[in-house]
Amino acid sequence: MLPLATAACLGLLFGPTAPIATRTGAVTMMGREKLVGDRVTFVDGNNLMMQRKVTKGRELLAEKLSGVKSGKVVLVFDGKKGEEGSNSGSDPQMVVTYGGNEHGDGRVSADEWIVEALDEAVATTSEVQVVTADKELRRICQRASAKTINPVKFWRRYLPRLKGLKSDYSNTRKDADE
């Protein structure tokens, strides 16, 4: 008889993608150990700010994105020409990519930074989301098994629910005295 972990990995007992508990809070899915309930959301900051009715300015946008209750939010901005890269904060983590020299040589775009971080995030996290309208980045994310979210939909629908400001549409009874 095969050990349970080997049998499940072979898909003999539960199918090819069934998770197997390996240690507290972690599961092995498709040969990779991932933390249960972890979510990372990468937000293409410049792309989000280009949308109508979205807060403009790096710090103001980061302030609006703070307080998301489930998972980690990484807000990534394109660095301006001559701007050094930076990584600050934790709610959300704000990354400004290297803007290159004064002519823009050696510049790293937010899209490139997200693609680089994507492989590690997909390998170690149970759910990875990328908020962008960039077609090429969406295509790369979908190939890497990351969920893509349209910036307008994220701003109007997802963000209020992630912060607990809107109902999650669960059927809960309202008390008469409310």
N, C-alpha and C positions, 0 to 999 in steps of 0.2 A: 504494500500500500504506500502511495506517495505521501510525504508530509503535506499538511494542509496548505502551507504557503506555496509549495511547488505546484500542487494541483491547481490552486486558484490562479497562479501566474500562467499556467498552461491553458486556462479557460475550461478545465474539465468539470469543475464544480459550479462556478458562479458566472461564467462568461468571461470574455477577455478583459473587461475593464472594471471588474468588481474590486472594491478596495478591501485590503486585509489590514487589520490593526497590527502595528509593529511595536509601538510604545505609546504611552499616554499622550493623547492629542495629535498623533500622527498616523497616517495610513500610507500604504504603498499602492499607488495606482499606476498601472502600465509600467511597472519597474522603477518608479520614482517615489521617494518618500516625500510626502507633503503634509503640512500642518492643516488640520481640519478647521474649517471656519475662517481661515485666513483669506483676506481679499486685498488685492492691491489695485488701485485705480490710478493709471497714469493719465494726466490731463495735459494736452497740448495747449498751453496757456495763450499763446498768440492766436491760435486758431479759435479758441473759445471767445477771446475778447473781440474778435472780428464780427461776432454774431450780434444781431440787434438785441437791445434790452439787457445786455450783459455788462456788468461793472467793468470799467476801464481802469487800467493801472495795475501793476504787478502786486503791490502790497494790498490794495483794496480788494483785488480778486482773491488773494490768499486769505484775507480776513473773511470774505463771504464763504469760502470753502472750508473754514475751520468748523469744528464741531460735528463732523461726520462720524456717526456712531459705529459703523461697521467697517472695519478694515483701515488700511493706510492709503492716504491720498498723496500722490507725488505730482506736483504742479511744475511743469517744465516749460521754460521760456527760451527763445532764441536770444543769444547774446548779441549786443550791438557791436559794430566794428570797434576794435580796440578794447572791448570790455573783457575783463577776466571772468572765468567761470566761477560760480559759487554754489554752495549747497548749504541751506540753512533751514531752521525750523523743523517742527515735527508734526504740526497739526494745522495745515498740511506741510509736508516737506517741500521746500521751494528750491528748484534747481534752475540756475541760469547758465546756459552753455557758454563755452569759450567763443568769443566773437572774432577771434583772429587778430591780426595786426590792424593798423589804421586803414589798410586797403582791403581788409576782410580775408586775407590769405590764411589758410589753416583753420578757418571757421568750422565749428561743429554745430549743426542745426539741432533743434529740439527733436525733430523726427529721428535723426541719427542716434541721438542719446537714448530715446525711448526704445529703438530697435535693439541697441546694445544691451539695455537693461531687461528687455523682454525675455530673452532666453533663460536667464537666471530666475526671473520671477515665475515663469511658467513651470520651471523645473522644481521650484520649492514651495509654491503657493497653490492652494486649491482653486482659487478663482482670480483671474487677471482680466481687468477691463481697461480699455483705452478710449478716451474721449477725444475724437478728432473727426474732421470732415475731409481730411486729406485722403484721396483715393488710394494712392500708393501705400501709405502707412496702414490704412484699413486692410488692404490686400495682404500685406506682410503679417499683420496681427492675426488675421483669420487663418493664415497658413500655420502660424505658431500656436493655434488653439486658444487665442485670447479673444474675449468678447469685445466688440467695438460698439461705441455708443455715439450717436450723432450729438454734437454740442448743443443744439437747440433743445432737443429732447432731454438731454442731461440737465440743462439749466432749468427747464420748466417742470419736468416730471420727477427725475431721479433725485436731484439735490434736496428738495424739500422733504422727501420721504427719508432719505439717508440721514438727515439731521433731526428727524422725528417731528417735523413741523406739520406734516399732513398725514392723514389716515393711510394705513396700509390696506384699507378696504376689508379688514377682518370684520366678521359679524359679531359685534359685541353689543350687549344690551345697555341702553342708556337708562340711568336712574331717573325717576320722576322729578327729583328735586334739582336737577341740573338745569 
